[in-house]
Amino acid sequence: MIDSNELRRILKECKTVAVVGLSANEMRPSYFASKYMQDHGYRIIPVNPNYDEILGETCYPDLASIPEPVDMVDLFQRSDRVMPFVEQAIEIRARVVWMQLGVINDEAAKLASDAGLEVVVDRCVKIEYARLFGGLNWAGVNTKVISSKRPLYVN
């Protein structure tokens, strides 16, 4: 299991992130997590064959099409669909494969690890960044949304 010090080091060192499954829909977790990371100095490279551009960045159909080095491959895919992307991450010599919350594929993780990549499983890049570098507020996320409406659970 990867500890907080290792996560902190990965997030400090890996500044170019290919996000597989990044959606242009602002309501999708992949969008707001990637936007948050972009706002915090990360180079986000969208990987989704359904779009030409997301977050002001050229979108690529697969990892092999990216014309620059990638530090981290962030997977917003179902667990049973990650293996081809892990294989591509190995081919492009990414340093880290990061499987988002709920994405768990032990076979793919072992393949990446055996190939020398660091592997993070079942964690969110945005949440871990905010937890380790500041940015979590009392509700658990810093949305930067100001509202006069109080949540029902606040007295």
C-alpha positions as CSV (number, residue, x, y, z in Angstrom):
1,M,0.0,0.0,0.0
2,I,1.3,3.4,-0.9
3,D,1.8,5.9,1.9
4,S,1.2,9.7,2.2
5,N,4.9,10.5,1.7
6,E,5.1,8.5,-1.5
7,L,1.8,10.2,-2.8
8,R,3.3,13.6,-1.9
9,R,6.5,12.8,-3.8
10,I,4.5,11.6,-6.8
11,L,2.3,14.7,-6.9
12,K,5.4,16.9,-6.6
13,E,7.3,15.2,-9.3
14,C,4.7,14.3,-11.9
15,K,3.5,17.5,-13.5
16,T,2.4,16.2,-16.9
17,V,-0.8,14.1,-16.5
18,A,-2.6,12.2,-19.3
19,V,-6.2,11.8,-18.2
20,V,-7.8,8.8,-19.9
21,G,-11.5,9.2,-20.0
22,L,-11.5,13.0,-19.4
23,S,-15.0,14.3,-20.2
24,A,-15.9,17.8,-21.5
25,N,-19.0,17.6,-19.3
26,E,-18.3,20.0,-16.4
27,M,-20.5,17.8,-14.1
28,R,-18.3,14.7,-14.5
29,P,-15.7,13.9,-11.9
30,S,-13.0,13.6,-14.5
31,Y,-13.6,17.2,-15.6
32,F,-13.6,18.9,-12.2
33,A,-10.7,16.8,-10.9
34,S,-8.6,17.7,-14.0
35,K,-9.7,21.4,-13.9
36,Y,-8.6,21.5,-10.3
37,M,-5.2,20.0,-11.1
38,Q,-4.8,22.3,-14.1
39,D,-5.5,25.3,-11.8
40,H,-2.8,24.0,-9.5
41,G,0.0,24.0,-12.1
42,Y,-0.4,20.6,-13.7
43,R,-0.3,20.1,-17.5
44,I,-3.4,18.1,-18.3
45,I,-3.5,16.1,-21.5
46,P,-7.0,14.8,-22.3
47,V,-7.3,11.3,-23.7
48,N,-10.7,10.7,-25.2
49,P,-11.4,9.9,-28.9
50,N,-14.8,11.7,-28.6
51,Y,-13.4,15.2,-28.4
52,D,-11.0,17.5,-30.2
53,E,-10.3,19.7,-27.1
54,I,-11.0,19.7,-23.4
55,L,-9.9,22.4,-20.9
56,G,-8.2,24.3,-23.6
57,E,-5.9,21.3,-24.4
58,T,-5.8,19.1,-27.5
59,C,-7.5,15.8,-26.9
60,Y,-5.8,12.6,-28.1
61,P,-7.5,9.3,-29.0
62,D,-5.0,7.2,-27.1
63,L,-1.8,7.5,-25.1
64,A,0.4,6.5,-28.0
65,S,-0.8,9.6,-29.9
66,I,0.5,12.1,-27.3
67,P,3.6,13.8,-28.9
68,E,5.3,14.7,-25.6
69,P,6.5,12.8,-22.5
70,V,3.9,12.0,-19.9
71,D,4.7,11.6,-16.2
72,M,1.4,10.2,-15.0
73,V,-1.5,8.3,-16.6
74,D,-4.7,9.0,-14.6
75,L,-7.4,6.5,-15.4
76,F,-11.0,7.4,-15.3
77,Q,-12.1,4.1,-16.7
78,R,-14.0,1.1,-15.4
79,S,-11.8,-1.5,-13.7
80,D,-12.3,-4.0,-16.5
81,R,-11.2,-1.5,-19.2
82,V,-7.9,-0.3,-17.8
83,M,-5.5,-3.0,-19.0
84,P,-5.0,-1.6,-22.6
85,F,-4.3,1.8,-21.1
86,V,-1.8,0.4,-18.6
87,E,-0.1,-1.4,-21.5
88,Q,0.1,1.9,-23.4
89,A,1.4,3.7,-20.3
90,I,4.2,1.2,-20.2
91,E,4.9,1.7,-24.0
92,I,5.1,5.5,-23.6
93,R,7.3,5.2,-20.6
94,A,5.0,7.0,-18.1
95,R,6.3,7.0,-14.6
96,V,3.0,6.5,-12.8
97,V,-0.3,4.8,-13.4
98,W,-3.0,6.2,-11.2
99,M,-6.4,4.5,-11.0
100,Q,-9.1,6.7,-9.7
101,L,-11.6,6.0,-6.9
102,G,-13.4,2.8,-7.5
103,V,-10.9,1.7,-10.2
104,I,-9.2,-1.5,-9.0
105,N,-7.5,-4.0,-11.4
106,D,-4.9,-6.1,-9.6
107,E,-3.6,-7.7,-12.8
108,A,-3.1,-4.3,-14.5
109,A,-1.5,-2.9,-11.4
110,K,0.9,-5.8,-11.2
111,L,1.8,-5.5,-14.9
112,A,2.6,-1.8,-14.4
113,S,4.6,-2.4,-11.3
114,D,6.5,-5.2,-12.9
115,A,7.4,-2.8,-15.7
116,G,8.8,-0.4,-13.2
117,L,5.9,2.1,-13.0
118,E,4.6,3.3,-9.7
119,V,1.0,2.4,-9.2
120,V,-1.7,4.2,-7.2
121,V,-5.1,2.4,-7.0
122,D,-8.5,3.5,-5.9
123,R,-7.6,7.1,-5.0
124,C,-8.5,10.5,-6.5
125,V,-5.6,12.8,-7.6
126,K,-7.6,15.9,-6.7
127,I,-8.5,14.6,-3.2
128,E,-5.0,13.5,-2.5
129,Y,-3.5,16.7,-3.7
130,A,-5.9,18.7,-1.5
131,R,-5.3,16.5,1.5
132,L,-1.5,16.6,1.2
133,F,-0.9,20.2,0.0
134,G,-3.9,22.0,1.6
135,G,-7.2,22.8,0.0
136,L,-9.7,20.6,1.8
137,N,-12.2,22.6,3.8
138,W,-14.6,21.5,6.5
139,A,-16.9,19.9,3.9
140,G,-14.0,17.9,2.4
141,V,-13.6,19.9,-0.8
142,N,-12.7,23.4,-1.7
143,T,-15.2,24.2,-4.4
144,K,-14.6,28.0,-4.3
145,V,-18.4,28.3,-4.6
146,I,-19.8,31.0,-2.4
147,S,-23.4,30.6,-1.4
148,S,-25.7,32.1,1.2
149,K,-27.6,28.8,1.5
150,R,-26.4,26.7,4.4
151,P,-26.3,22.9,4.2
152,L,-29.0,21.2,6.2
153,Y,-26.4,19.5,8.4
154,V,-24.9,22.8,9.7
155,N,-26.5,24.2,12.8
